[in-house]
Amino acid sequence: MPILQACAHRIDKQSDEQPATLTRGDAMTDTTTAESLLATFNSNFHGKPKAWGHFGGGGGEDDTDSTKNSDAAPAASSRFAFELERYRSGEINFSDFTRQTTESLMPLIDAHLSIGGHWWFVHSRQGEAEYLTLTLLHQREGYGFDSDLNVVPVQQLNLGQLMLAARIDLTQWQRGQSRQYITYVQDRGNKKLVEDFRLWLGCQEGINAGAETRTLLKAFSDYVESEDLPEEASREKTETLIDYANAQAKRGEPITLDELSKLVDEQQPKAFYDYIRNQDYGLAAEIPPDKRTLQQFKRFAGRASGVSISFDSHLLGNSIEYDDERDRLIIKQVPGQLKDQIKDRKG
């Protein structure tokens, strides 16, 4: 992931009572080590709970829709978005853009944090897409060896502690055809901080990753049931879905329905995609995967006395119920293939 521009500014804050101070930096001239840091940051960032959105254009729905099929970026909805537009248009350079936006961040730091850190901006390219990464990197005490092989204290960047971090797909933003080109860390332990950071970005939430992932898994289960697939085939397709979704989450990329459909059924690559569209689940073509929801998606399975049963966990309490007192499993929607076999036997 080549770095096109990078710049860091130091924010010092001694306590809650004292205001933060800013030491401005210049654009980095040597980004070789920074590229390695960015790769490590991305790995940690993708593993955090996140939210997705877009620049709100003042918060109105029509603001984003009006930019479709246009190369112009949406209207600025915050100081940050305004300065980003100026940078992308060439009106200001990268250093000025990062300095001015960091200055506007200082009230947020004073309101929510008792410690400072380094506010790092990176403009990078991955394939044909360009990204802007911005994050507050805190430091922690560590240990190392000096030239005489003595143990000495050293300052280390704490990449595991990402309270303020965002990644913007600049290419999707400029095209104006997406509502989820901004990704930011959603620290559930400090919702007010996250909300103020979202407002500072000028970001309007575009999609609920957890809800969308749950809907996708429900659509997949419905699709598997509608196909009356054998248990082994059903299990293989489920594993394919989960493996693909987890891989996309690890890379920080969305689940693409068209690509997923091809993986689920290589013989009929459009079958699952067409099923979703015909059933009108309301899913977007690209879905940000929610790792927590994916981890909860599994199949219950058991075999005893000639009976083999397996079903997706989310069906429990809906089409399948378990009566604990009588030790009974109640299936409300019998699979068509099984129903036909029973009827043939009775007939």
C-alpha positions as a Python dict, from the first residue, in 0.01 Angstrom:
ca = {
    (1, 'M'): (0, 0, 0),
    (2, 'P'): (219, 290, -123),
    (3, 'I'): (199, 608, 84),
    (4, 'L'): (147, 921, -122),
    (5, 'Q'): (152, 1166, 169),
    (6, 'A'): (192, 1132, 546),
    (7, 'C'): (206, 1381, 830),
    (8, 'A'): (195, 1364, 1211),
    (9, 'H'): (120, 1626, 1477),
    (10, 'R'): (184, 1584, 1849),
    (11, 'I'): (-94, 1655, 2097),
    (12, 'D'): (24, 1694, 2457),
    (13, 'K'): (-221, 1673, 2745),
    (14, 'Q'): (-112, 1629, 3105),
    (15, 'S'): (-449, 1587, 3277),
    (16, 'D'): (-823, 1644, 3249),
    (17, 'E'): (-789, 1992, 3394),
    (18, 'Q'): (-517, 2116, 3159),
    (19, 'P'): (-594, 2202, 2795),
    (20, 'A'): (-417, 2009, 2521),
    (21, 'T'): (-137, 2174, 2327),
    (22, 'L'): (-46, 2111, 1965),
    (23, 'T'): (298, 2075, 1809),
    (24, 'R'): (258, 2086, 1432),
    (25, 'G'): (458, 1860, 1204),
    (26, 'D'): (552, 1863, 837),
    (27, 'A'): (487, 1611, 563),
    (28, 'M'): (713, 1307, 594),
    (29, 'T'): (985, 1282, 331),
    (30, 'D'): (1078, 917, 397),
    (31, 'T'): (774, 690, 422),
    (32, 'T'): (947, 350, 408),
    (33, 'T'): (899, 271, 777),
    (34, 'A'): (562, 448, 776),
    (35, 'E'): (432, 195, 522),
    (36, 'S'): (513, -86, 763),
    (37, 'L'): (339, 105, 1043),
    (38, 'L'): (35, 161, 821),
    (39, 'A'): (12, -212, 746),
    (40, 'T'): (19, -293, 1119),
    (41, 'F'): (-234, -19, 1190),
    (42, 'N'): (-471, -155, 923),
    (43, 'S'): (-454, -502, 1075),
    (44, 'N'): (-553, -364, 1417),
    (45, 'F'): (-810, -125, 1271),
    (46, 'H'): (-992, -398, 1077),
    (47, 'G'): (-1022, -603, 1396),
    (48, 'K'): (-1203, -327, 1586),
    (49, 'P'): (-1583, -276, 1599),
    (50, 'K'): (-1659, -12, 1336),
    (51, 'A'): (-1933, 198, 1185),
    (52, 'W'): (-1975, 303, 822),
    (53, 'G'): (-2107, 621, 672),
    (54, 'H'): (-2065, 913, 433),
    (55, 'F'): (-2029, 1289, 444),
    (56, 'G'): (-2373, 1412, 535),
    (57, 'G'): (-2392, 1727, 326),
    (58, 'G'): (-2563, 1893, 619),
    (59, 'G'): (-2750, 1579, 718),
    (60, 'G'): (-3011, 1567, 441),
    (61, 'E'): (-3071, 1251, 241),
    (62, 'D'): (-3096, 1443, -85),
    (63, 'D'): (-2746, 1580, -48),
    (64, 'T'): (-2586, 1245, -119),
    (65, 'D'): (-2836, 1134, -382),
    (66, 'S'): (-2776, 1449, -584),
    (67, 'T'): (-2412, 1350, -635),
    (68, 'K'): (-2482, 1021, -804),
    (69, 'N'): (-2328, 974, -1147),
    (70, 'S'): (-2114, 1283, -1083),
    (71, 'D'): (-1740, 1320, -1039),
    (72, 'A'): (-1790, 1600, -788),
    (73, 'A'): (-1764, 1523, -418),
    (74, 'P'): (-2068, 1590, -195),
    (75, 'A'): (-2098, 1930, -33),
    (76, 'A'): (-1894, 1976, 284),
    (77, 'S'): (-2080, 1897, 607),
    (78, 'S'): (-1802, 1991, 853),
    (79, 'R'): (-1476, 2180, 880),
    (80, 'F'): (-1294, 1854, 818),
    (81, 'A'): (-1492, 1772, 503),
    (82, 'F'): (-1446, 2129, 376),
    (83, 'E'): (-1068, 2119, 421),
    (84, 'L'): (-1052, 1772, 265),
    (85, 'E'): (-1228, 1907, -43),
    (86, 'R'): (-975, 2191, -61),
    (87, 'Y'): (-687, 1944, -39),
    (88, 'R'): (-831, 1715, -307),
    (89, 'S'): (-888, 2011, -540),
    (90, 'G'): (-528, 2129, -496),
    (91, 'E'): (-624, 2449, -317),
    (92, 'I'): (-409, 2360, -11),
    (93, 'N'): (-126, 2113, 39),
    (94, 'F'): (-133, 1806, 261),
    (95, 'S'): (53, 1967, 552),
    (96, 'D'): (-188, 2263, 568),
    (97, 'F'): (-488, 2032, 542),
    (98, 'T'): (-370, 1817, 834),
    (99, 'R'): (-270, 2115, 1048),
    (100, 'Q'): (-599, 2298, 1009),
    (101, 'T'): (-814, 1994, 1075),
    (102, 'T'): (-605, 1892, 1376),
    (103, 'E'): (-651, 2240, 1525),
    (104, 'S'): (-1028, 2198, 1496),
    (105, 'L'): (-999, 1863, 1677),
    (106, 'M'): (-848, 2010, 1995),
    (107, 'P'): (-1182, 2090, 2169),
    (108, 'L'): (-1284, 1726, 2126),
    (109, 'I'): (-958, 1609, 2285),
    (110, 'D'): (-1010, 1844, 2583),
    (111, 'A'): (-1368, 1731, 2628),
    (112, 'H'): (-1306, 1357, 2630),
    (113, 'L'): (-942, 1257, 2684),
    (114, 'S'): (-694, 1299, 2968),
    (115, 'I'): (-391, 1203, 2757),
    (116, 'G'): (-263, 1309, 2417),
    (117, 'G'): (-76, 1130, 2143),
    (118, 'H'): (25, 1168, 1781),
    (119, 'W'): (-247, 1257, 1532),
    (120, 'W'): (-139, 1077, 1215),
    (121, 'F'): (-267, 1137, 862),
    (122, 'V'): (-184, 907, 570),
    (123, 'H'): (-289, 942, 207),
    (124, 'S'): (-224, 605, 41),
    (125, 'R'): (-310, 403, -266),
    (126, 'Q'): (-425, 42, -280),
    (127, 'G'): (-478, -87, -631),
    (128, 'E'): (-683, 173, -814),
    (129, 'A'): (-833, 321, -497),
    (130, 'E'): (-695, 599, -278),
    (131, 'Y'): (-753, 620, 97),
    (132, 'L'): (-710, 873, 375),
    (133, 'T'): (-630, 726, 715),
    (134, 'L'): (-641, 940, 1028),
    (135, 'T'): (-586, 824, 1383),
    (136, 'L'): (-473, 932, 1728),
    (137, 'L'): (-183, 705, 1823),
    (138, 'H'): (-111, 682, 2195),
    (139, 'Q'): (222, 578, 2342),
    (140, 'R'): (305, 333, 2618),
    (141, 'E'): (614, 250, 2819),
    (142, 'G'): (817, -41, 2687),
    (143, 'Y'): (1164, -188, 2708),
    (144, 'G'): (1454, -236, 2471),
    (145, 'F'): (1831, -284, 2459),
    (146, 'D'): (2080, -7, 2396),
    (147, 'S'): (2407, -38, 2202),
    (148, 'D'): (2577, -177, 2516),
    (149, 'L'): (2302, -441, 2551),
    (150, 'N'): (2160, -282, 2863),
    (151, 'V'): (1785, -287, 2917),
    (152, 'V'): (1646, 63, 2877),
    (153, 'P'): (1293, 210, 2884),
    (154, 'V'): (1155, 308, 2543),
    (155, 'Q'): (836, 469, 2418),
    (156, 'Q'): (623, 249, 2191),
    (157, 'L'): (313, 326, 1987),
    (158, 'N'): (13, 145, 2130),
    (159, 'L'): (-165, 26, 1815),
    (160, 'G'): (-404, -185, 2017),
    (161, 'Q'): (-558, 128, 2172),
    (162, 'L'): (-744, 295, 1885),
    (163, 'M'): (-1012, 521, 2029),
    (164, 'L'): (-1010, 773, 1745),
    (165, 'A'): (-944, 629, 1401),
    (166, 'A'): (-1107, 653, 1060),
    (167, 'R'): (-1043, 545, 703),
    (168, 'I'): (-1195, 721, 404),
    (169, 'D'): (-1214, 570, 57),
    (170, 'L'): (-1139, 886, -139),
    (171, 'T'): (-1212, 719, -471),
    (172, 'Q'): (-1565, 616, -373),
    (173, 'W'): (-1625, 958, -219),
    (174, 'Q'): (-1527, 1140, -537),
    (175, 'R'): (-1751, 914, -747),
    (176, 'G'): (-2047, 999, -524),
    (177, 'Q'): (-2207, 654, -563),
    (178, 'S'): (-2160, 510, -215),
    (179, 'R'): (-2298, 571, 134),
    (180, 'Q'): (-2031, 376, 322),
    (181, 'Y'): (-1695, 514, 217),
    (182, 'I'): (-1611, 636, 569),
    (183, 'T'): (-1517, 373, 827),
    (184, 'Y'): (-1447, 468, 1187),
    (185, 'V'): (-1380, 285, 1511),
    (186, 'Q'): (-1684, 249, 1731),
    (187, 'D'): (-1558, 234, 2089),
    (188, 'R'): (-1863, 100, 2273),
    (189, 'G'): (-1711, 209, 2605),
    (190, 'N'): (-1722, 577, 2512),
    (191, 'K'): (-2025, 643, 2295),
    (192, 'K'): (-2014, 1020, 2347),
    (193, 'L'): (-1655, 1034, 2219),
    (194, 'V'): (-1751, 831, 1912),
    (195, 'E'): (-2052, 1050, 1844),
    (196, 'D'): (-1852, 1373, 1870),
    (197, 'F'): (-1581, 1228, 1646),
    (198, 'R'): (-1847, 1136, 1389),
    (199, 'L'): (-1979, 1492, 1400),
    (200, 'W'): (-1627, 1631, 1369),
    (201, 'L'): (-1577, 1421, 1056),
    (202, 'G'): (-1913, 1538, 923),
    (203, 'C'): (-2011, 1175, 882),
    (204, 'Q'): (-2368, 1056, 853),
    (205, 'E'): (-2424, 689, 934),
    (206, 'G'): (-2499, 511, 608),
    (207, 'I'): (-2542, 148, 704),
    (208, 'N'): (-2571, -66, 1017),
    (209, 'A'): (-2310, -339, 968),
    (210, 'G'): (-2457, -568, 1234),
    (211, 'A'): (-2813, -544, 1102),
    (212, 'E'): (-2703, -585, 739),
    (213, 'T'): (-2488, -888, 823),
    (214, 'R'): (-2776, -1048, 1013),
    (215, 'T'): (-3009, -989, 717),
    (216, 'L'): (-2755, -1144, 481),
    (217, 'L'): (-2723, -1453, 702),
    (218, 'K'): (-3102, -1482, 724),
    (219, 'A'): (-3127, -1455, 344),
    (220, 'F'): (-2861, -1723, 307),
    (221, 'S'): (-3041, -1961, 544),
    (222, 'D'): (-3368, -1904, 358),
    (223, 'Y'): (-3191, -1971, 28),
    (224, 'V'): (-3039, -2298, 153),
    (225, 'E'): (-3378, -2413, 282),
    (226, 'S'): (-3550, -2321, -45),
    (227, 'E'): (-3302, -2535, -236),
    (228, 'D'): (-3365, -2842, -16),
    (229, 'L'): (-2994, -2913, -15),
    (230, 'P'): (-2843, -3222, 148),
    (231, 'E'): (-2681, -3160, 485),
    (232, 'E'): (-2325, -3188, 354),
    (233, 'A'): (-2386, -2942, 71),
    (234, 'S'): (-2559, -2702, 310),
    (235, 'R'): (-2267, -2717, 550),
    (236, 'E'): (-2014, -2657, 270),
    (237, 'K'): (-2199, -2351, 146),
    (238, 'T'): (-2226, -2214, 501),
    (239, 'E'): (-1851, -2256, 550),
    (240, 'T'): (-1788, -2084, 217),
    (241, 'L'): (-1999, -1785, 323),
    (242, 'I'): (-1836, -1751, 665),
    (243, 'D'): (-1481, -1796, 530),
    (244, 'Y'): (-1537, -1530, 263),
    (245, 'A'): (-1704, -1286, 502),
    (246, 'N'): (-1431, -1325, 764),
    (247, 'A'): (-1160, -1278, 500),
    (248, 'Q'): (-1326, -956, 383),
    (249, 'A'): (-1354, -834, 743),
    (250, 'K'): (-984, -903, 799),
    (251, 'R'): (-895, -701, 490),
    (252, 'G'): (-1136, -424, 580),
    (253, 'E'): (-1331, -480, 259),
    (254, 'P'): (-1710, -519, 213),
    (255, 'I'): (-1895, -837, 126),
    (256, 'T'): (-1991, -812, -240),
    (257, 'L'): (-2314, -1000, -312),
    (258, 'D'): (-2219, -1076, -671),
    (259, 'E'): (-1884, -1223, -568),
    (260, 'L'): (-2038, -1416, -278),
    (261, 'S'): (-2302, -1564, -510),
    (262, 'K'): (-2030, -1702, -738),
    (263, 'L'): (-1852, -1863, -444),
    (264, 'V'): (-2168, -2016, -297),
    (265, 'D'): (-2261, -2193, -622),
    (266, 'E'): (-1999, -2216, -896),
    (267, 'Q'): (-2242, -2402, -1124),
    (268, 'Q'): (-2508, -2131, -1089),
    (269, 'P'): (-2308, -1819, -1001),
    (270, 'K'): (-2610, -1586, -1014),
    (271, 'A'): (-2852, -1808, -822),
    (272, 'F'): (-2799, -1668, -471),
    (273, 'Y'): (-2773, -1310, -600),
    (274, 'D'): (-3100, -1344, -795),
    (275, 'Y'): (-3269, -1506, -494),
    (276, 'I'): (-3183, -1207, -273),
    (277, 'R'): (-3307, -958, -532),
    (278, 'N'): (-3631, -1148, -603),
    (279, 'Q'): (-3712, -1183, -232),
    (280, 'D'): (-3643, -813, -172),
    (281, 'Y'): (-3437, -833, 147),
    (282, 'G'): (-3336, -472, 98),
    (283, 'L'): (-2963, -550, 98),
    (284, 'A'): (-2711, -323, -70),
    (285, 'A'): (-2477, -465, -334),
    (286, 'E'): (-2191, -428, -85),
    (287, 'I'): (-2222, -504, 287),
    (288, 'P'): (-1963, -421, 555),
    (289, 'P'): (-1914, -747, 749),
    (290, 'D'): (-1973, -740, 1124),
    (291, 'K'): (-1731, -984, 1288),
    (292, 'R'): (-1935, -1025, 1607),
    (293, 'T'): (-2246, -1125, 1410),
    (294, 'L'): (-2044, -1366, 1198),
    (295, 'Q'): (-1900, -1532, 1509),
    (296, 'Q'): (-2251, -1595, 1641),
    (297, 'F'): (-2364, -1763, 1318),
    (298, 'K'): (-2326, -2139, 1352),
    (299, 'R'): (-2518, -2460, 1307),
    (300, 'F'): (-2656, -2680, 1582),
    (301, 'A'): (-2614, -3046, 1500),
    (302, 'G'): (-2667, -3382, 1671),
    (303, 'R'): (-2719, -3750, 1598),
    (304, 'A'): (-2875, -4022, 1816),
    (305, 'S'): (-3082, -4339, 1770),
    (306, 'G'): (-3097, -4308, 1392),
    (307, 'V'): (-3197, -3940, 1400),
    (308, 'S'): (-2969, -3670, 1257),
    (309, 'I'): (-3069, -3305, 1302),
    (310, 'S'): (-2889, -2982, 1216),
    (311, 'F'): (-3006, -2623, 1170),
    (312, 'D'): (-2875, -2265, 1173),
    (313, 'S'): (-2862, -2116, 1522),
    (314, 'H'): (-3078, -1813, 1439),
    (315, 'L'): (-3375, -2043, 1364),
    (316, 'L'): (-3398, -2143, 1730),
    (317, 'G'): (-3691, -1957, 1879),
    (318, 'N'): (-3846, -1890, 1539),
    (319, 'S'): (-3921, -2182, 1309),
    (320, 'I'): (-3763, -2423, 1560),
    (321, 'E'): (-3841, -2437, 1931),
    (322, 'Y'): (-3695, -2645, 2212),
    (323, 'D'): (-3927, -2757, 2494),
    (324, 'D'): (-3688, -2803, 2785),
    (325, 'E'): (-3946, -2957, 3022),
    (326, 'R'): (-4054, -3229, 2778),
    (327, 'D'): (-3718, -3252, 2599),
    (328, 'R'): (-3880, -3196, 2261),
    (329, 'L'): (-3764, -3015, 1950),
    (330, 'I'): (-4054, -2859, 1761),
    (331, 'I'): (-4000, -2791, 1389),
    (332, 'K'): (-4262, -2552, 1255),
    (333, 'Q'): (-4151, -2549, 893),
    (334, 'V'): (-4068, -2899, 773),
    (335, 'P'): (-3831, -2901, 472),
    (336, 'G'): (-4017, -2983, 151),
    (337, 'Q'): (-3789, -3270, 58),
    (338, 'L'): (-3838, -3435, 398),
    (339, 'K'): (-4213, -3370, 386),
    (340, 'D'): (-4243, -3541, 46),
    (341, 'Q'): (-4054, -3849, 169),
    (342, 'I'): (-4282, -3882, 473),
    (343, 'K'): (-4595, -3846, 259),
    (344, 'D'): (-4468, -4108, 12),
    (345, 'R'): (-4405, -4348, 299),
    (346, 'K'): (-4749, -4294, 451),
    (347, 'G'): (-4914, -4327, 113),
}
